[in-house]
Amino acid sequence: MYAAALAPAAQRRLRVRQAVVQLMSEHGFRFSMDAVAERVGCSKQTLYSQFGSKQALMRSAMLEELALATVRLDVDANDLRAGLLGFATDQLERLSDPTLVAACKLVNAEAHLYPEEARSLFTDACEKLLERLAAWLQAAMRRGQLRHDDPHMAAELLLSMISGLDFERQRFNLPYRDSDASRRQWAEFVVDAFLRAFAPAATHARDAVPSHRFRQA
Protein backbone atom coordinates (compact mmCIF):
# COMPACT_ATOMS: atom_id res chain seq x y z
CA MET A 1 0.00 0.00 0.00
CA TYR A 2 1.38 3.39 -0.97
CA ALA A 3 1.75 6.06 1.71
CA ALA A 4 -0.67 8.35 -0.16
CA ALA A 5 -3.41 5.73 0.26
CA LEU A 6 -3.01 5.61 4.05
CA ALA A 7 -5.06 7.58 6.54
CA PRO A 8 -3.33 10.74 7.88
CA ALA A 9 -2.55 9.11 11.24
CA ALA A 10 -1.07 6.06 9.51
CA GLN A 11 0.96 8.30 7.20
CA ARG A 12 2.38 10.10 10.23
CA ARG A 13 3.33 6.81 11.90
CA LEU A 14 5.02 5.71 8.68
CA ARG A 15 7.01 8.95 8.51
CA VAL A 16 7.97 8.64 12.19
CA ARG A 17 9.18 5.07 11.71
CA GLN A 18 11.20 6.01 8.64
CA ALA A 19 12.67 9.05 10.40
CA VAL A 20 13.72 7.03 13.46
CA VAL A 21 15.45 4.33 11.38
CA GLN A 22 17.18 6.91 9.19
CA LEU A 23 18.37 8.95 12.18
CA MET A 24 19.62 5.83 13.96
CA SER A 25 21.60 4.94 10.82
CA GLU A 26 23.25 8.38 11.04
CA HIS A 27 23.54 9.00 14.79
CA GLY A 28 22.82 5.74 16.61
CA PHE A 29 21.02 6.45 19.88
CA ARG A 30 22.16 10.10 19.81
CA PHE A 31 19.29 11.52 17.75
CA SER A 32 16.94 14.15 19.13
CA MET A 33 13.20 14.65 19.10
CA ASP A 34 13.84 17.91 17.25
CA ALA A 35 15.50 15.95 14.42
CA VAL A 36 12.57 13.51 14.24
CA ALA A 37 10.07 16.37 14.17
CA GLU A 38 11.97 18.09 11.36
CA ARG A 39 12.00 14.96 9.20
CA VAL A 40 8.40 14.06 9.93
CA GLY A 41 7.25 17.62 9.28
CA CYS A 42 5.60 18.33 12.61
CA SER A 43 6.42 20.07 15.88
CA LYS A 44 8.34 18.48 18.73
CA GLN A 45 5.32 19.14 20.94
CA THR A 46 3.17 17.02 18.60
CA LEU A 47 5.58 14.11 19.01
CA TYR A 48 5.63 14.45 22.79
CA SER A 49 1.84 14.64 22.94
CA GLN A 50 1.52 11.51 20.82
CA PHE A 51 4.36 9.40 22.25
CA GLY A 52 5.26 11.01 25.59
CA SER A 53 9.02 10.44 25.36
CA LYS A 54 11.84 9.57 23.01
CA GLN A 55 11.92 6.04 24.48
CA ALA A 56 8.22 5.55 23.75
CA LEU A 57 8.68 6.95 20.25
CA MET A 58 11.47 4.42 19.56
CA ARG A 59 9.28 1.63 20.93
CA SER A 60 6.41 2.64 18.65
CA ALA A 61 8.74 2.70 15.64
CA MET A 62 10.05 -0.78 16.48
CA LEU A 63 6.52 -2.14 16.88
CA GLU A 64 5.67 -0.73 13.45
CA GLU A 65 8.73 -2.55 12.09
CA LEU A 66 7.54 -5.72 13.82
CA ALA A 67 4.10 -5.45 12.22
CA LEU A 68 5.71 -5.14 8.79
CA ALA A 69 8.09 -8.04 9.48
CA THR A 70 5.31 -10.46 10.42
CA VAL A 71 2.45 -9.39 8.16
CA ARG A 72 3.10 -12.23 5.71
CA LEU A 73 2.56 -14.83 8.45
CA ASP A 74 -1.14 -13.93 8.46
CA VAL A 75 -1.67 -14.19 4.71
CA ASP A 76 -2.62 -17.87 4.78
CA ALA A 77 -2.05 -19.78 8.01
CA ASN A 78 -3.13 -23.04 6.34
CA ASP A 79 -0.42 -22.85 3.66
CA LEU A 80 2.55 -23.39 5.95
CA ARG A 81 5.28 -23.27 3.31
CA ALA A 82 3.86 -20.16 1.62
CA GLY A 83 3.60 -18.34 4.94
CA LEU A 84 7.15 -19.21 5.98
CA LEU A 85 8.54 -18.45 2.56
CA GLY A 86 6.89 -15.03 2.48
CA PHE A 87 8.19 -14.29 5.97
CA ALA A 88 11.71 -15.44 5.09
CA THR A 89 11.95 -13.41 1.87
CA ASP A 90 10.62 -10.30 3.61
CA GLN A 91 13.09 -10.79 6.45
CA LEU A 92 16.02 -11.16 4.04
CA GLU A 93 14.96 -8.03 2.18
CA ARG A 94 14.79 -6.06 5.42
CA LEU A 95 18.21 -7.34 6.51
CA SER A 96 19.72 -6.16 3.24
CA ASP A 97 18.38 -2.60 3.63
CA PRO A 98 21.51 -0.38 3.81
CA THR A 99 19.77 2.02 6.20
CA LEU A 100 18.92 -0.77 8.63
CA VAL A 101 22.43 -2.22 8.39
CA ALA A 102 23.97 1.18 9.11
CA ALA A 103 21.61 1.69 12.08
CA CYS A 104 22.54 -1.71 13.52
CA LYS A 105 26.26 -0.97 13.19
CA LEU A 106 25.95 2.27 15.17
CA VAL A 107 23.59 0.79 17.75
CA ASN A 108 25.97 -2.13 18.33
CA ALA A 109 28.89 0.26 18.76
CA GLU A 110 26.98 2.41 21.26
CA ALA A 111 25.15 -0.29 23.21
CA HIS A 112 27.62 -0.08 26.13
CA LEU A 113 27.05 3.67 26.35
CA TYR A 114 23.25 3.41 26.28
CA PRO A 115 22.54 0.05 28.01
CA GLU A 116 18.91 0.81 28.89
CA GLU A 117 18.07 1.97 25.37
CA ALA A 118 19.88 -1.04 23.90
CA ARG A 119 17.96 -3.48 26.10
CA SER A 120 14.66 -1.85 25.22
CA LEU A 121 15.50 -1.93 21.53
CA PHE A 122 16.34 -5.65 21.71
CA THR A 123 13.12 -6.37 23.61
CA ASP A 124 10.89 -4.38 21.26
CA ALA A 125 12.54 -5.67 18.09
CA CYS A 126 14.23 -9.06 18.45
CA GLU A 127 12.36 -10.61 21.36
CA LYS A 128 8.93 -9.58 20.13
CA LEU A 129 9.73 -10.89 16.66
CA LEU A 130 10.79 -14.18 18.25
CA GLU A 131 7.58 -14.33 20.31
CA ARG A 132 5.38 -13.56 17.31
CA LEU A 133 7.02 -16.24 15.18
CA ALA A 134 6.96 -18.74 18.06
CA ALA A 135 3.21 -18.22 18.52
CA TRP A 136 2.66 -18.77 14.79
CA LEU A 137 4.74 -21.97 14.81
CA GLN A 138 2.97 -23.21 17.95
CA ALA A 139 -0.38 -22.78 16.20
CA ALA A 140 0.96 -24.82 13.26
CA MET A 141 2.11 -27.52 15.72
CA ARG A 142 -1.37 -27.66 17.25
CA ARG A 143 -2.87 -28.08 13.77
CA GLY A 144 -0.54 -31.02 13.18
CA GLN A 145 1.41 -29.23 10.44
CA LEU A 146 4.67 -29.37 12.41
CA ARG A 147 6.15 -31.80 14.91
CA HIS A 148 5.36 -30.82 18.51
CA ASP A 149 8.46 -29.22 20.01
CA ASP A 150 9.55 -26.06 21.83
CA PRO A 151 8.12 -23.27 19.61
CA HIS A 152 10.51 -20.60 20.92
CA MET A 153 13.57 -22.73 20.18
CA ALA A 154 12.15 -23.58 16.76
CA ALA A 155 11.52 -19.87 16.07
CA GLU A 156 15.04 -18.88 17.12
CA LEU A 157 16.49 -21.63 14.97
CA LEU A 158 14.47 -20.49 11.96
CA LEU A 159 15.46 -16.84 12.39
CA SER A 160 19.11 -17.86 12.61
CA MET A 161 18.80 -19.98 9.49
CA ILE A 162 17.14 -17.16 7.55
CA SER A 163 19.78 -14.55 8.35
CA GLY A 164 22.66 -16.93 7.71
CA LEU A 165 25.90 -14.97 7.33
CA ASP A 166 24.54 -12.26 5.07
CA PHE A 167 24.16 -9.69 7.83
CA GLU A 168 27.76 -10.32 8.91
CA ARG A 169 28.93 -10.04 5.31
CA GLN A 170 27.33 -6.61 5.08
CA ARG A 171 28.87 -5.51 8.38
CA PHE A 172 32.32 -6.35 7.00
CA ASN A 173 31.59 -4.89 3.54
CA LEU A 174 31.72 -8.24 1.76
CA PRO A 175 29.50 -9.45 -1.13
CA TYR A 176 26.09 -10.69 0.01
CA ARG A 177 22.76 -11.82 -1.47
CA ASP A 178 21.65 -8.51 -2.92
CA SER A 179 19.12 -9.66 -5.53
CA ASP A 180 15.55 -10.93 -5.29
CA ALA A 181 16.56 -14.17 -7.03
CA SER A 182 19.44 -14.96 -4.66
CA ARG A 183 17.35 -14.13 -1.59
CA ARG A 184 14.47 -16.25 -2.87
CA GLN A 185 16.80 -19.20 -3.50
CA TRP A 186 18.18 -18.99 0.04
CA ALA A 187 14.71 -18.57 1.55
CA GLU A 188 13.43 -21.68 -0.23
CA PHE A 189 16.44 -23.71 0.90
CA VAL A 190 16.00 -22.59 4.52
CA VAL A 191 12.23 -23.09 4.67
CA ASP A 192 12.35 -26.53 3.08
CA ALA A 193 15.16 -27.62 5.43
CA PHE A 194 13.18 -26.31 8.42
CA LEU A 195 10.01 -28.11 7.31
CA ARG A 196 11.92 -31.37 6.93
CA ALA A 197 13.43 -31.00 10.38
CA PHE A 198 10.06 -30.30 12.02
CA ALA A 199 7.87 -32.54 9.88
CA PRO A 200 5.06 -34.24 11.85
CA ALA A 201 5.91 -37.64 13.28
CA ALA A 202 3.44 -39.32 10.91
CA THR A 203 5.32 -37.86 7.94
CA HIS A 204 8.63 -39.18 9.24
CA ALA A 205 7.08 -42.62 9.75
CA ARG A 206 5.55 -42.63 6.27
CA ASP A 207 8.79 -41.60 4.62
CA ALA A 208 10.94 -44.08 6.55
CA VAL A 209 12.03 -47.20 4.66
CA PRO A 210 10.70 -50.33 6.43
CA SER A 211 13.55 -52.35 7.86
CA HIS A 212 12.15 -55.61 6.42
CA ARG A 213 13.08 -54.44 2.94
CA PHE A 214 16.70 -55.08 3.82
CA ARG A 215 16.14 -58.59 5.18
CA GLN A 216 17.31 -61.53 3.17
CA ALA A 217 14.52 -63.55 1.60
Residue pairs with C-beta under 8 A, 6 or more apart in sequence:
3 11
3 14
3 15
4 11
6 14
12 40
12 42
13 60
13 64
14 64
15 39
15 40
15 41
16 36
16 40
16 47
16 57
16 60
16 61
16 64
17 60
17 61
17 64
17 65
18 39
19 35
19 36
19 39
19 40
20 31
20 36
20 57
20 58
20 61
21 61
21 65
21 99
21 100
21 103
22 39
22 99
23 31
23 35
23 36
23 39
24 31
24 103
24 106
24 107
25 99
25 100
25 102
25 103
25 106
26 102
26 106
27 35
27 106
28 103
28 106
28 107
28 109
28 110
28 114
29 106
29 107
29 110
29 113
29 114
29 117
29 118
30 110
32 54
33 44
33 47
33 48
33 54
33 57
34 44
36 47
36 57
37 43
37 44
37 46
37 47
40 47
47 57
51 57
51 60
55 117
55 120
58 117
58 120
58 121
58 124
59 120
59 124
62 121
62 124
62 125
62 128
63 124
63 128
65 125
66 124
66 125
66 128
66 129
66 132
68 90
68 94
69 87
69 90
69 91
69 94
69 129
70 87
70 129
70 132
70 133
70 136
71 90
72 83
72 86
72 87
72 90
73 83
73 86
73 87
73 132
73 133
73 136
75 82
75 83
75 86
76 82
76 83
77 83
77 136
77 139
77 140
80 140
80 145
80 146
80 195
81 191
81 192
81 195
83 136
84 158
84 191
84 194
84 195
85 187
85 188
85 191
87 133
88 162
88 187
88 190
88 191
89 183
89 184
89 187
91 159
91 162
91 163
92 162
92 163
92 166
92 177
92 183
92 186
92 187
93 183
94 100
95 101
95 163
95 166
95 167
95 170
96 166
96 170
96 176
96 177
96 178
96 183
101 167
101 170
101 171
104 167
104 171
105 171
107 118
107 121
110 118
111 118
129 159
130 152
130 155
130 156
130 159
131 152
131 155
133 155
133 158
133 159
134 151
134 152
134 154
134 155
135 151
137 146
137 151
137 154
137 155
137 158
138 151
140 146
141 147
141 148
141 149
141 151
144 200
145 200
146 154
146 195
146 198
146 199
146 200
147 198
147 199
147 200
147 201
147 204
149 198
154 198
157 194
158 190
158 194
161 190
161 193
161 194
162 187
162 190
164 186
164 190
166 176
166 177
166 186
169 175
169 176
170 176
177 183
177 186
199 207
